[in-house]
Amino acid sequence: MVSSPALSLDRLRIEYGSGKVVLVSPHDQDSFLTALGKGAHAA
């Protein structure tokens, strides 16, 4: 896993595909997770 510079150390780890990982640091984690969940249900 590769980390990148971010303003926050409070990051979310998203695993997708075959062993792929991305770290994100959204400003509003609750809204981000809600939007992510809505997208998952639409797929």
C-alpha positions in Angstrom: 0.0 0.0 0.0 1.3 3.5 -0.9 0.3 6.4 1.2 0.2 10.0 0.0 0.3 13.4 1.6 -3.0 14.5 3.2 -4.0 17.1 5.6 -5.5 14.5 7.9 -4.2 11.2 9.3 -7.8 10.1 9.8 -8.1 8.2 6.5 -10.4 5.6 5.1 -9.0 2.5 3.3 -11.1 1.4 0.3 -10.4 -2.0 -1.1 -11.6 -2.8 -4.6 -10.9 -5.0 -7.5 -8.3 -7.7 -7.0 -6.2 -6.6 -4.1 -6.3 -2.9 -5.0 -6.3 -0.3 -2.2 -6.7 3.4 -2.0 -6.6 5.7 1.0 -8.9 8.7 1.1 -9.3 11.6 3.6 -12.7 13.2 2.9 -13.5 16.4 4.6 -16.9 15.1 5.8 -16.6 11.3 6.3 -20.2 10.8 7.2 -21.5 12.4 4.0 -18.8 10.5 2.0 -19.8 7.2 3.4 -23.5 7.9 2.8 -22.8 8.8 -0.8 -20.6 5.8 -1.3 -23.3 3.5 0.1 -26.0 5.0 -2.2 -23.7 4.3 -5.2 -23.2 0.7 -4.1 -27.0 0.1 -3.9 -27.4 1.6 -7.4 -24.9 -0.7 -9.0 
